[in-house]
Structures are given as C-alpha cells and as structure tokens.
Amino acid sequence: MELRYLTSFLAVADELHFGRAAKRLQMAQPPLSQQIRQLEKELGVQLFERNTRSVRLTSAGEAFVEPVQRVLEDLDVATRAVRAAGRGEYGRVSVGFAGASSNESLPLLTRAVRAAHPGLELVLRGQTYANVALDRVADGSLDLGFVRLPANRPGVETRVIYEEEMLCAVPSDHPLARREAIAVEDLADEPFVSFPANAGSTVRDATTRVCAAAGFSPRMVQEAPDSYTILALVAAGVGVTLTLTSCQHIQQTGLVYRPLAGPEIRLEAALAWRADNPSAALATVLEIAEQALPTPVRR
C-alpha cells in the first residue's frame, strides 16, 4: 500500500468530490480515481459509494478515516524529527564528566543546549575521570568529554574551556591551616588522601608530579572515588590533599583551603571529541558550547 493512496483517500473523503480532490492534490482526476480503486482492491472493501451526482463514504470508508489520519500525522512528525536531526536540532549526545570539577561548567552547557534546541538530549555519564573520558571519546563510546590537558589521542580534538589552580586542603585544626600559603615541600611528611591510583584521575597524576618536583613521593593513606568524599576525609583529619579551585564550592566543617606557595600550578580543563564523529547533534552542541563555555584568555 502506497502512502500517496492514503493521502488521496483523505482528500476525497474530505471533499466528497473527485474533481475538487484532484484539484487540491494538483493532479488529474483519472489517476486519482485509479488510486482509489487500487486502494479498495488492496483492502478488499469499497470505501466510497459513487454515482454521477454524488460521492459518499461507506461504513468501511468512515472507519478508515481516523486511522489513516493518525498514520499520516505520525509520518509528518517522523519526517520533521529526522530533518531536525539532520540539522543537529534533535538527537542525543553522550557526555562524560568528572563530577565536582564540572559543578559550574556542566550546568551552563546543559542549560544553553536546552534553551537553544529542546529536542537535543545530553546523556550524562558522571564520575568519569578525565583520562577515562578521553579514552572513551577516542574509542567512540562517548561523544563529548570533560578532560584536562595534555590530551593526546589520535583523532581527538580539544578546546580549553577554563583554567584551574591547584591548592591544598587541610583539616582546620592542622598547624598548616594557620598559614596563608602552604609550600609543597612542607607536605612531605603528611598523610595524603586522593583518588585511586591508575583510575584515570588527572588530579592524582598531578599530585604525584607536583610532589616529585618538590623532592618527595606523597604517602597515600586513603583513596576515595570522588572529591566530595576526599574532602570529607580531610575534614575528619585522615590526611591532607591537593585539589583544584573548581572544588572550592565543597564546604565541610573542619576543612580549610590554602593556596600553594610559589608560582601557581594550573591545569587546563577542556572539551574533547573525535574529529570524525558524524553526529550533527554533536556539531550543534559544540557550537553552543563555544558561547556557553568560551575559551579563556590565556595568561
């Protein structure tokens, strides 16, 4: 059964006149009559009673009108949806992010995407460490990832969206809490709380590098999967940690943040995506992200 037969049927059912229906469909009357006869043959029923003066629906024709209207309306919705998807106005984009460090940037992006194109859905994959997000973007299991530089993977492009400064978090009753700034080397004998080793955390990797540059290896006494738990453990006196300015919104009783003495240690946060990802929805999200999360002026 051809869809054009259904369109012709509704036109005749509405006009109850083959000549007017043919004019409405911008076709000649004989082909229209032929389409209706073919439709009746396929259905095995008569849809119209015709004579030289009038056309009216049979009971079968009347029963056929509403289902055909629904079919054509659904087809119209499907057509508009696929065209919107082709323009990047409809579809799904999977996004991997690390949690606390995306506390400000992710809501900004989500709100901007929703405002611009309500048909676009961001499928959020939380607790995805930056290096893990980068790997999943590279293998195609994620469309977009919040990562930190350097981010060297073949075929993956990045754009910086903000910079973060490393700082120290210590218990409020710790002697170091009385200082305005804490030198990294003063943490050499302190127990550390941090993310699990080899889990893809760039903060854990940066902590190891910074401490190594100060001449020691951090003594990790406790690992935790997220910044909220890590900082709660620091507040409880389990140890100290190196964290990022983007996590300072986490406020715990018994916890203080202090800058590191000396030159600032900064990490660049970025969006990452595969250059060959064919998704029009992803392309639209990246365009929106340029406005919602602009690249900062480099220092």
C-alpha positions as CSV (number, residue, x, y, z in Angstrom):
1,M,0.0,0.0,0.0
2,E,1.5,3.3,-1.1
3,L,1.3,6.4,1.2
4,R,0.1,8.5,-1.7
5,Y,-3.0,6.3,-1.9
6,L,-3.8,7.3,1.7
7,T,-3.3,11.0,1.0
8,S,-5.7,10.6,-2.0
9,F,-8.2,8.8,0.1
10,L,-8.3,11.5,2.8
11,A,-8.6,14.3,0.1
12,V,-11.6,12.5,-1.4
13,A,-13.1,11.8,2.0
14,D,-12.8,15.4,2.9
15,E,-14.1,16.9,-0.4
16,L,-16.6,14.1,-1.2
17,H,-15.9,15.1,-4.8
18,F,-13.3,13.6,-7.1
19,G,-12.8,16.8,-9.2
20,R,-12.2,19.0,-6.2
21,A,-10.0,16.4,-4.5
22,A,-7.9,16.1,-7.7
23,K,-7.5,19.9,-7.9
24,R,-6.5,20.0,-4.2
25,L,-3.9,17.3,-4.9
26,Q,-2.7,19.1,-8.0
27,M,-3.3,16.0,-10.2
28,A,-5.8,14.9,-12.9
29,Q,-9.0,13.2,-11.9
30,P,-8.5,9.8,-13.7
31,P,-5.2,9.0,-11.9
32,L,-6.9,9.9,-8.6
33,S,-9.9,7.6,-9.4
34,Q,-7.4,4.8,-10.3
35,Q,-5.5,5.2,-7.0
36,I,-8.8,4.9,-5.0
37,R,-9.8,1.8,-7.0
38,Q,-6.3,0.3,-6.3
39,L,-6.6,1.1,-2.6
40,E,-10.1,-0.5,-2.4
41,K,-8.7,-3.6,-4.2
42,E,-5.8,-3.9,-1.8
43,L,-8.2,-3.6,1.2
44,G,-10.8,-5.8,-0.3
45,V,-13.6,-3.3,0.6
46,Q,-15.5,-0.4,-1.0
47,L,-14.6,2.9,0.5
48,F,-16.9,5.2,-1.5
49,E,-20.3,5.0,-3.0
50,R,-20.3,6.9,-6.2
51,N,-22.8,7.9,-8.8
52,T,-23.0,10.6,-11.4
53,R,-24.2,13.2,-8.9
54,S,-22.6,12.4,-5.5
55,V,-19.8,10.7,-3.6
56,R,-20.1,9.4,0.0
57,L,-18.2,7.3,2.3
58,T,-19.3,3.7,3.0
59,S,-19.2,2.4,6.6
60,A,-15.8,0.9,5.8
61,G,-14.6,4.2,4.5
62,E,-15.8,6.1,7.6
63,A,-13.9,3.5,9.8
64,F,-10.8,4.1,7.7
65,V,-10.6,7.9,8.0
66,E,-9.3,8.2,11.6
67,P,-6.6,5.6,11.4
68,V,-5.3,7.0,8.2
69,Q,-5.2,10.5,9.7
70,R,-3.1,9.1,12.6
71,V,-0.7,7.3,10.2
72,L,-0.1,10.5,8.1
73,E,0.3,12.7,11.2
74,D,2.8,10.2,12.7
75,L,4.6,10.2,9.3
76,D,4.7,14.0,9.4
77,V,6.2,14.0,13.0
78,A,8.8,11.4,11.9
79,T,9.7,13.5,8.9
80,R,10.1,16.7,10.9
81,A,12.1,14.8,13.5
82,V,14.6,13.3,11.0
83,R,15.0,16.6,9.3
84,A,15.7,18.3,12.6
85,A,18.2,15.6,13.5
86,G,19.9,16.2,10.2
87,R,20.3,19.8,11.1
88,G,21.6,18.9,14.6
89,E,18.4,20.2,16.3
90,Y,17.3,16.7,17.5
91,G,19.2,13.8,18.9
92,R,21.4,12.5,21.8
93,V,25.0,13.4,22.7
94,S,26.7,11.4,25.4
95,V,28.9,13.4,27.8
96,G,31.5,12.2,30.3
97,F,32.4,14.3,33.2
98,A,34.3,14.0,36.5
99,G,31.8,15.3,39.0
100,A,32.7,18.1,41.4
101,S,35.1,19.8,39.0
102,S,32.3,20.2,36.5
103,N,30.0,21.7,39.0
104,E,29.8,25.1,37.2
105,S,30.6,24.2,33.5
106,L,28.2,21.3,33.0
107,P,25.1,23.1,34.1
108,L,26.0,26.1,31.9
109,L,26.3,23.8,28.9
110,T,23.2,21.8,29.7
111,R,21.0,24.9,30.2
112,A,22.3,26.5,27.0
113,V,21.6,23.4,24.9
114,R,18.2,23.0,26.3
115,A,17.3,26.7,25.6
116,A,18.6,26.6,22.0
117,H,17.2,23.2,21.0
118,P,14.8,21.4,23.4
119,G,15.0,18.3,21.1
120,L,18.7,17.8,21.9
121,E,19.4,15.5,24.9
122,L,22.7,15.3,26.7
123,V,23.2,11.8,28.1
124,L,25.3,12.5,31.2
125,R,27.9,9.9,32.3
126,G,29.1,11.1,35.7
127,Q,32.1,10.0,37.7
128,T,34.1,9.6,34.6
129,Y,37.7,10.6,35.4
130,A,39.3,13.0,32.8
131,N,41.7,10.4,31.4
132,V,38.9,7.8,31.2
133,A,36.6,10.3,29.5
134,L,39.4,11.0,27.0
135,D,39.9,7.3,26.3
136,R,36.1,6.8,25.7
137,V,36.0,9.7,23.4
138,A,38.9,8.2,21.5
139,D,37.3,4.8,21.1
140,G,33.9,6.3,20.2
141,S,31.9,5.2,23.3
142,L,31.5,8.9,24.3
143,D,30.6,11.8,22.0
144,L,32.0,14.5,24.3
145,G,34.2,14.5,27.3
146,F,35.3,17.0,30.0
147,V,39.1,16.4,30.1
148,R,42.3,18.1,31.2
149,L,45.3,18.9,29.1
150,P,47.5,17.4,27.8
151,A,45.1,15.2,25.9
152,N,47.0,13.4,23.2
153,R,44.9,10.8,21.4
154,P,44.8,10.2,17.7
155,G,41.8,11.7,16.0
156,V,40.7,13.6,19.1
157,E,40.3,17.4,19.1
158,T,40.1,19.6,22.2
159,R,39.2,23.1,23.2
160,V,40.1,24.7,26.5
161,I,37.1,26.0,28.5
162,Y,38.7,27.1,31.8
163,E,41.9,27.0,33.9
164,E,42.1,25.7,37.4
165,E,44.7,26.3,40.1
166,M,45.9,23.6,42.4
167,L,45.6,24.3,46.1
168,C,45.9,22.4,49.4
169,A,43.1,21.3,51.6
170,V,43.9,20.5,55.2
171,P,42.0,20.0,58.5
172,S,41.1,23.3,60.1
173,D,43.0,22.3,63.3
174,H,46.2,21.3,61.4
175,P,49.2,23.6,62.1
176,L,49.5,24.3,58.3
177,A,45.9,25.7,58.4
178,R,47.3,28.8,60.1
179,R,49.5,29.7,57.1
180,E,48.3,32.0,54.3
181,A,50.0,29.7,51.8
182,I,51.5,26.2,52.0
183,A,54.7,25.1,50.3
184,V,54.5,21.7,48.7
185,E,57.7,20.6,50.4
186,D,56.1,21.2,53.8
187,L,53.7,18.3,52.9
188,A,56.5,15.8,52.6
189,D,55.7,14.1,56.0
190,E,51.9,14.4,55.7
191,P,49.5,11.6,55.0
192,F,47.6,12.1,51.8
193,V,44.0,11.4,50.7
194,S,43.4,11.2,47.0
195,F,41.8,9.4,44.1
196,P,42.6,5.8,43.4
197,A,45.9,5.1,41.5
198,N,45.7,4.2,37.9
199,A,42.0,5.1,37.7
200,G,42.4,7.9,35.2
201,S,42.3,10.8,37.6
202,T,44.4,13.8,36.3
203,V,44.3,15.3,39.9
204,R,46.0,12.2,41.3
205,D,48.6,12.3,38.5
206,A,49.2,16.0,39.0
207,T,49.6,15.4,42.8
208,T,52.3,12.9,42.1
209,R,54.1,15.1,39.7
210,V,54.0,18.2,41.9
211,C,55.3,16.3,44.9
212,A,58.0,14.7,42.9
213,A,59.2,18.1,41.7
214,A,59.4,19.1,45.4
215,G,61.6,16.1,46.2
216,F,59.3,13.5,47.7
217,S,56.6,10.9,46.9
218,P,53.3,11.5,48.6
219,R,52.3,9.0,51.3
220,M,48.8,7.9,50.3
221,V,47.0,6.6,53.3
222,Q,43.4,6.7,51.9
223,E,41.9,6.6,48.5
224,A,38.3,7.7,47.6
225,P,36.4,7.8,44.3
226,D,35.3,11.5,44.3
227,S,36.2,14.9,45.6
228,Y,33.3,15.1,48.0
229,T,34.4,12.0,49.9
230,I,38.1,13.0,49.7
231,L,37.4,16.4,51.3
232,A,35.1,14.9,53.9
233,L,38.0,12.6,54.9
234,V,40.4,15.6,55.1
235,A,37.9,17.4,57.3
236,A,37.8,14.3,59.5
237,G,41.6,14.5,60.0
238,V,42.5,11.5,57.9
239,G,45.1,13.5,55.9
240,V,45.7,16.4,53.5
241,T,45.0,16.6,49.8
242,L,45.9,18.6,46.7
243,T,42.7,19.7,44.9
244,L,41.5,22.3,42.4
245,T,39.9,25.7,42.7
246,S,36.8,24.3,40.9
247,C,36.1,22.1,44.0
248,Q,36.1,25.0,46.5
249,H,32.3,25.0,46.4
250,I,32.6,21.9,48.6
251,Q,32.4,23.3,52.2
252,Q,32.9,20.9,55.1
253,T,33.1,21.7,58.8
254,G,36.7,21.2,59.8
255,L,38.1,21.9,56.3
256,V,40.2,24.8,55.0
257,Y,41.7,25.6,51.6
258,R,45.1,27.2,51.2
259,P,46.9,28.3,48.1
260,L,50.3,26.7,47.3
261,A,53.3,28.9,47.9
262,G,55.4,29.9,44.9
263,P,54.3,30.0,41.2
264,E,50.8,29.0,40.5
265,I,50.3,25.4,39.4
266,R,47.5,25.5,36.8
267,L,45.6,22.8,34.9
268,E,43.6,23.4,31.7
269,A,40.2,21.9,31.5
270,A,38.9,21.2,28.0
271,L,36.2,19.6,25.9
272,A,37.3,16.6,23.8
273,W,35.6,15.0,20.8
274,R,36.5,12.9,17.8
275,A,37.1,14.9,14.7
276,D,35.5,12.2,12.6
277,N,32.3,11.9,14.7
278,P,29.5,12.3,12.1
279,S,26.8,13.4,14.6
280,A,25.1,16.6,13.6
281,A,23.8,16.8,17.2
282,L,27.4,16.8,18.5
283,A,28.3,19.6,16.0
284,T,25.4,21.7,17.3
285,V,26.4,21.1,20.9
286,L,30.0,22.2,20.2
287,E,28.7,25.4,18.6
288,I,26.5,26.1,21.6
289,A,29.5,25.3,23.9
290,E,31.6,28.0,22.2
291,Q,29.1,30.6,23.6
292,A,28.3,28.9,26.9
293,L,31.9,27.9,27.7
294,P,34.2,30.2,25.8
295,T,37.9,29.7,25.8
296,P,39.5,32.0,28.4
297,V,42.2,34.4,27.5
298,R,45.5,32.7,28.2
299,R,47.7,34.1,30.9
